Amino acid sequence: MKKKTSKIAEGKKGSDSVLDSSDQIIETVKENLKNIRHNRKLSLDKLAIRCGVSRAMLSQIEQGKSAPTISVLWKIATGLNVPFSDLIKDKVREGVQLLRYENTKVLFSNTKVFSTRALFPFTGHKKTEFYELILKPGGHEVAEPHPPGTTENIVVVSGKLRLRVGEEVQELFPKDAIYFNADVPHEYSNPTDEEALMYLVMTYTEETN
């Protein structure tokens, strides 16, 4: 069986992870990025220097002409010192919020090997985010370090997960859980011929502003 690989790395054609290309998500990212940047009084040039993303790419995102990759959004969030979810959140709503399956926001890898589904409302400022992860047979996902203080807590529902955190490798089976500092390079692999289903709680242990 040929192993499918999807690496989160900006600019690598065929292996980069991208957001769901729906107009709704592109518009949401466009407005949030523009508002946050203006509130911080940052020019496109200054933001480009802070986050390591080209001015041209930032301009395309703000104009709604480009669907940013997961890697690019992480870099922008880190440069702005805001949670990742701040870039894809909706307008604030109070009280009970029902998340219908068809309305939840899903992030995909380019090859569709890896997907994450947000299981929390994208409203307000949060220190904790909750995701459903699906890694297809033979799938491999490489994640860049998240902002300092970020942690991940993963529980495997079905299938098998091989997780590398730095130089340490752990194998998890159904009902196994793991907690680790995610501000270092880490990788998710599925070495089996069955789909792996997991749930992830991501926590920003330090306040962002």
Secondary structure, 3 states (H helix, E strand, C coil): CCCCCEECCCCCCCCCEEECCCHHHHHHHHHHHHHHHHHCCCCHHHHHHHHCCCHHHHHHHHCCCCCCEHHHHHHHHHHHCCCHHHHCCCCCCCCCCCCCHHHCCEEEECCCCEEEEECCCCCCCCCEEEEEEEECCCCEEEECCCCCCEEEEEEEEECCEEEEECCEEEEECCCCEEEEECCCCEEEECCCCCCEEEEEEEEECCCCC
